[in-house]
Structure formats: C-alpha cells, structure tokens
C-alpha cells in the first residue's frame, strides 16, 4: 500500500489502516511521525463522519 492522501475516504476498511500501519513500520524512523499523524487524522475524520450522535449522516 502506498501513501496517497487523495484516497482519504471516511469509513476506510480497518484492514487498510492495519496494512498502512505495517507499511509505516517499514519506513526509516524519521519518516514515520508524519505518516502516523496523517493516518490518525484520516481515522479521526472517518470516526467523526460515522458518529450517529452528530446528526450529520
């Protein structure tokens, strides 16, 4: 799996996130933090979009 911010789709498959974590772990340490941050942002956005209490859905 490659890092591509254009694929930021709320409600991503958890297996995709797990695979991305595996890919991040293979990177040099200095490159991991921005990737972890980006993944966390996308997962947070997906969670916010899936929250039925927000009334946005």
C-alpha positions as CSV (number, residue, x, y, z in Angstrom):
1,X,0.0,0.0,0.0
2,X,1.4,3.4,-0.9
3,X,0.8,6.6,0.9
4,X,-1.7,8.7,-1.1
5,X,-3.7,11.4,0.6
6,X,-6.1,11.6,-2.3
7,X,-7.5,8.3,-1.1
8,X,-8.8,9.9,2.2
9,X,-12.2,8.2,2.3
10,X,-14.1,8.4,5.5
11,X,-15.1,4.9,6.7
12,X,-12.0,3.2,5.5
13,X,-11.7,-0.6,5.9
14,X,-9.9,-1.3,9.1
15,X,-7.7,-3.8,7.2
16,X,-6.5,-0.9,5.1
17,X,-5.5,1.1,8.2
18,X,-3.7,-2.0,9.6
19,X,-1.9,-2.5,6.3
20,X,-0.9,1.1,6.3
21,X,0.5,0.8,9.8
22,X,2.6,-2.1,8.6
23,X,3.9,0.0,5.8
24,X,4.7,2.8,8.2
25,X,6.7,0.5,10.4
26,X,8.9,-0.4,7.5
27,X,9.9,3.2,6.9
28,X,13.0,4.8,8.4
29,X,12.2,6.2,11.9
30,X,12.5,9.8,10.7
31,X,9.7,9.3,8.1
32,X,7.2,7.6,10.4
33,X,5.9,10.5,12.5
34,X,4.2,12.4,9.6
35,X,2.7,9.3,8.3
36,X,1.3,8.3,11.7
37,X,-0.1,11.8,12.1
38,X,-1.7,11.7,8.7
39,X,-3.3,8.3,9.3
40,X,-4.6,9.4,12.7
41,X,-6.1,12.5,11.1
42,X,-7.9,10.3,8.5
43,X,-9.1,7.8,11.0
44,X,-10.4,10.6,13.3
45,X,-12.3,12.1,10.3
46,X,-13.8,8.7,9.5
47,X,-14.9,8.3,13.1
48,X,-16.4,11.7,13.2
49,X,-18.4,11.0,10.0
50,X,-19.6,7.7,11.4
51,X,-20.8,9.2,14.7
52,X,-24.6,8.9,14.7
53,X,-24.9,11.4,17.5
54,X,-23.6,14.2,15.3
55,X,-26.7,14.2,13.2
56,X,-24.7,14.9,10.0
57,X,-25.4,11.5,8.5
